Amino acid sequence: MSPTDTGPRAAGERTIEADASVGPSSMATLPERLWPYALLGLILGFVFTRAEVVSWFRIQEMFRFQSFHMYGIIGSAVAVGALGVAVIKRLGLRSVTRRPIAIPEDRYTPPGYQYWLGGIAFGLGWGLLGACPGPIYVLFGNGVTVMAVAFLSALAGVWTYGALRHRLPHS
């Protein structure tokens, strides 16, 4: 049946009109609404390149505690993020799709072992590769074609996680 049919429907069958997740307000079904994010990604890539955030040498300096450059950038990002969360909470802002942004007020609980293992794996990958996931695209766009291998490896890791997710601990 098409979404415009008015005939009887099977129990549990959903229509486009009745399902807000696939309606006209859904960003997932309207790819033309994704262009601002692509533009933001291009701008961020330019900023990453100019600030040398994607430089393997800068990342190496950070891990060797030889330069404050990357720590300053990461610290600035944390400060801007904390300020953004405070503004969202204080003003009760809504998302682009006009839904309320709910930030839970959970009490702190120490991280479980799965976070330590995940952090170690992420840190080792970052240290060995010299790039975290974001700059992989920027480096590839800047002509570092070996990053295609890193991207495909990251994609394989995401696929593996998806395949094994039901067997992994989650809190």
JOTABEL-V101464 format. One record per residue. N is the residue number from 0. RES is the residue in three letters. PHI is phi in whole degrees, -180 to 180 (999 if undefined). PSI is psi in whole degrees, -180 to 180 (* if undefined). Layout:
<<N & RES & PHI & PSI> <N & RES & PHI & PSI>>
This chain:
<<0 & MET & 999 & 143> <1 & SER & -85 & 161> <2 & PRO & -62 & -19> <3 & THR & -92 & -9> <4 & ASP & -64 & 146> <5 & THR & -112 & 8> <6 & GLY & -71 & 179> <7 & PRO & -66 & 149> <8 & ARG & -120 & 152> <9 & ALA & -70 & 153> <10 & ALA & -59 & 129> <11 & GLY & 87 & -6> <12 & GLU & -72 & 135> <13 & ARG & -108 & 144> <14 & THR & -106 & 162> <15 & ILE & -64 & -40> <16 & GLU & -63 & -38> <17 & ALA & -84 & -16> <18 & ASP & -107 & 104> <19 & ALA & -65 & -22> <20 & SER & -72 & -17> <21 & VAL & -119 & 10> <22 & GLY & -80 & -176> <23 & PRO & -64 & -20> <24 & SER & -85 & -4> <25 & SER & -82 & 126> <26 & MET & -75 & -23> <27 & ALA & -68 & -28> <28 & THR & -99 & -3> <29 & LEU & -120 & 89> <30 & PRO & -61 & -24> <31 & GLU & -66 & -17> <32 & ARG & -82 & -3> <33 & LEU & -87 & -11> <34 & TRP & -59 & -35> <35 & PRO & -63 & -32> <36 & TYR & -72 & -38> <37 & ALA & -64 & -42> <38 & LEU & -64 & -43> <39 & LEU & -62 & -39> <40 & GLY & -63 & -41> <41 & LEU & -65 & -43> <42 & ILE & -64 & -44> <43 & LEU & -62 & -40> <44 & GLY & -61 & -42> <45 & PHE & -62 & -46> <46 & VAL & -64 & -43> <47 & PHE & -58 & -42> <48 & THR & -67 & -48> <49 & ARG & -66 & -35> <50 & ALA & -85 & 0> <51 & GLU & 62 & 26> <52 & VAL & -68 & -28> <53 & VAL & -90 & 1> <54 & SER & -75 & 124> <55 & TRP & -59 & -36> <56 & PHE & -67 & -38> <57 & ARG & -65 & -41> <58 & ILE & -67 & -40> <59 & GLN & -63 & -42> <60 & GLU & -59 & -40> <61 & MET & -64 & -48> <62 & PHE & -68 & -21> <63 & ARG & -95 & 5> <64 & PHE & 55 & 40> <65 & GLN & -100 & -12> <66 & SER & -151 & 146> <67 & PHE & -88 & -10> <68 & HIS & -48 & -58> <69 & MET & -70 & -37> <70 & TYR & -63 & -37> <71 & GLY & -64 & -41> <72 & ILE & -68 & -45> <73 & ILE & -65 & -43> <74 & GLY & -62 & -40> <75 & SER & -63 & -41> <76 & ALA & -64 & -41> <77 & VAL & -64 & -43> <78 & ALA & -64 & -44> <79 & VAL & -65 & -40> <80 & GLY & -63 & -44> <81 & ALA & -64 & -42> <82 & LEU & -63 & -41> <83 & GLY & -62 & -43> <84 & VAL & -64 & -41> <85 & ALA & -62 & -42> <86 & VAL & -66 & -42> <87 & ILE & -60 & -45> <88 & LYS & -66 & -45> <89 & ARG & -67 & -42> <90 & LEU & -94 & -7> <91 & GLY & 61 & 45> <92 & LEU & -66 & 161> <93 & ARG & -115 & 163> <94 & SER & -76 & 178> <95 & VAL & -61 & -32> <96 & THR & -88 & 14> <97 & ARG & 67 & 21> <98 & ARG & -90 & 147> <99 & PRO & -63 & 142> <100 & ILE & -91 & 112> <101 & ALA & -100 & 117> <102 & ILE & -111 & 111> <103 & PRO & -65 & 149> <104 & GLU & -101 & 49> <105 & ASP & -68 & 147> <106 & ARG & -78 & 154> <107 & TYR & -68 & 132> <108 & THR & -127 & 137> <109 & PRO & -59 & 144> <110 & PRO & -66 & 145> <111 & GLY & -80 & 175> <112 & TYR & -63 & -29> <113 & GLN & -63 & -32> <114 & TYR & -73 & -37> <115 & TRP & -65 & -44> <116 & LEU & -65 & -43> <117 & GLY & -64 & -41> <118 & GLY & -65 & -40> <119 & ILE & -65 & -45> <120 & ALA & -62 & -43> <121 & PHE & -64 & -46> <122 & GLY & -63 & -41> <123 & LEU & -64 & -43> <124 & GLY & -63 & -42> <125 & TRP & -64 & -45> <126 & GLY & -67 & -41> <127 & LEU & -74 & -39> <128 & LEU & -80 & -34> <129 & GLY & 85 & 15> <130 & ALA & -157 & 137> <131 & CYS & -85 & 175> <132 & PRO & -56 & -40> <133 & GLY & -59 & -53> <134 & PRO & -68 & -11> <135 & ILE & -57 & -45> <136 & TYR & -65 & -42> <137 & VAL & -65 & -45> <138 & LEU & -64 & -42> <139 & PHE & -63 & -42> <140 & GLY & -65 & -26> <141 & ASN & -86 & 5> <142 & GLY & 99 & 5> <143 & VAL & -85 & 83> <144 & THR & -67 & -19> <145 & VAL & -65 & -18> <146 & MET & -68 & -15> <147 & ALA & -62 & -37> <148 & VAL & -65 & -43> <149 & ALA & -63 & -42> <150 & PHE & -63 & -47> <151 & LEU & -65 & -35> <152 & SER & -67 & -42> <153 & ALA & -64 & -40> <154 & LEU & -63 & -41> <155 & ALA & -64 & -37> <156 & GLY & -65 & -42> <157 & VAL & -65 & -43> <158 & TRP & -62 & -43> <159 & THR & -62 & -44> <160 & TYR & -60 & -45> <161 & GLY & -61 & -39> <162 & ALA & -72 & -32> <163 & LEU & -102 & 0> <164 & ARG & -53 & -42> <165 & HIS & -67 & -17> <166 & ARG & -97 & -9> <167 & LEU & -94 & 151> <168 & PRO & -73 & 137> <169 & HIS & -133 & 142> <170 & SER & -111 & *>>
